[in-house]
């Protein structure tokens, strides 16, 4: 085969290849189908429930000099969060125009007590307990009833 024929054959094969590749779409296809479903839930922290101030009372005492004074002996209890990895509970007191972090206790503690000036019994104080998890999420309880003597 002469050089001229080989050259013409090479040009013809190249042209046919280029035209064949660009002139029509690919002939391959897929007949199998797959279906995928996924659901993503929103995780929530369950708040403490059943806040109770039962057992809270005012107590009148007499000091060493014979003076009487009254203290608010507060008791707060709750049902702990059902969420795994709750590490602590923060107790915050609210009244008209102010709030105060009373304490933070480690889980599974669900009762706190304290002695305060009886003045607070006249301030319509309510408390909230916030559950805190090891991964930083929180959930706040409903407010307690007003703390009174």
Number of C-alpha atoms within 10 A of each C-alpha: 5 6 8 9 10 11 11 11 12 12 12 12 12 12 12 11 12 11 11 11 11 9 9 8 8 8 5 5 6 5 4 5 5 4 4 4 4 5 5 5 6 5 8 10 18 18 21 23 18 14 21 18 22 11 13 19 18 18 13 11 11 10 8 6 6 8 8 10 12 14 19 21 18 20 17 20 19 18 15 23 24 13 16 10 14 22 16 21 27 17 20 17 18 19 14 9 5 8 13 11 12 13 14 17 15 13 16 13 15 18 15 16 14 13 14 14 12 19 10 15 20 11 14 13 19 19 25 20 28 22 29 24 19 11 9 9 13 18 18 19 19 16 18 20 14 16 23 18 16
